[in-house]
Amino acid sequence: MGAGGGLLWGAYGISALGTWLAFDAFPLIAVLVLHSGPLAVSVLAAAGLAVGAVAAVPLGPWLEYRRKRPVMVATDLVRCAALLTIPVAHLLGALTFVHLLAVSVVVAAADIAFRSASGAYIKTLLPPEELLVVNARFESTNWTAIVLGPPLGGAMVGLFGPVVTVLADAASYLLSALGLRAITAHEPRPARREEAVAAGTAENTDNAEDTGAAKDGGPAENADSRSRTRELFDGWRFILRDPALRPLFGNTVLYNGLLMAISPLLAVLMLGPLGFAPWQYGLAFALPALGGLVGSRLARRLVARFGQHRILLATGVLRACWPLGLAFVRPGVPGLVLVLLVEFGVITSCGVFNPVYATYRLERTPADRVVRTLSAWSVSTKLGTAALTALWGLLAALLGPRTAIAAAGLLLLATPLLLPRRAPQPLAFAE
């Protein structure tokens, strides 16, 4: 990985640390500063994610034909500016719940745009043989931030209040933008639709529709409008047409949504009826994050020895087997040990799965469609997580958190059925 890759990695690491320093900052501010109730906090978590995801839908086609690094810098600065309004409003005594909700929407939409652009930029900046190496490094960096961030953020909140971690997160985005700005590697400008058509790349109507390009390349406004509408959904269309990406898409959206739906229920169970102290709850999630470091460092070696598809399938099965154990947590040390073991198993499996799956997805996606595909993937994941979190909150209210966790764990056992069963044939894309 050259200097450009190193700067990209550094920018990612700074941003990830800031994000995990501010872990759960918005709910904490809502509770401790605005004195919001459980329903309001749930709305803040679900609505910010859902509305931000919907707002990000038109960004995919818009980003596809632009250089990705300036977009990444811009989204970092947007997140920085949005987050800075919170400590300023708090200092002036003007912070409101609506303000928090608006910032969460802006940050969620910018997150999707950044992730989509960064995936395309990585594919442009690095040769194919380095994709897994870089994705594994990013994964290990993220788990390192998870190990360090929440405990440090908790100490900062204890000393200075919850708003200070938002300030630290804003500063991390500013530093990330400066690091990305320092990358000097040349990034070619992607060809626009009309340029591709003028060059004769749209050979027939079917190809034009399949690539999201204009059918005729004519000047008629209605045809251009139809083409732009198709482009909004081109990412989903490509995913659903690809025999390898389609099942992986279903697997990841369902798995992530169900796993995230368990998290607030486990917090209610552990901090409420089971009587765990907040530091024990934090330890139960910070310490197992070391498994993510182990898994991400093993990913490349395992793929080299057993093959990409076998590792994708094996770790996809393993990561689904653990969460059901959380339904059996009990008070005291045995319960804490159980949570530590289950979380370590989940996170270690995900530490291997995530970089392999990210590389697999990039390899299956042509360079001129990466942003739209990753945008569609991120939007679907966030919407799925918001919907399942709200649904499981309702289920927990009716049946209790332990029963709701068990139901999610049982459904997670079925998610490996959505993984691609056979290794697909390699695809050759014309760059």
Secondary structure as UniProt FT lines:
FT   HELIX           3..21
FT   TURN            22..24
FT   HELIX           25..32
FT   HELIX           38..55
FT   TURN            56..58
FT   HELIX           59..64
FT   HELIX           68..91
FT   TURN            92..93
FT   HELIX           97..125
FT   HELIX           128..130
FT   HELIX           131..160
FT   HELIX           163..181
FT   HELIX           193..198
FT   TURN            199..200
FT   HELIX           205..211
FT   HELIX           221..232
FT   HELIX           234..241
FT   TURN            243..244
FT   HELIX           245..271
FT   TURN            272..274
FT   HELIX           278..286
FT   HELIX           287..289
FT   HELIX           290..306
FT   HELIX           308..321
FT   HELIX           323..328
FT   HELIX           332..364
FT   HELIX           367..369
FT   HELIX           370..399
FT   HELIX           401..414
FT   HELIX           415..418
//
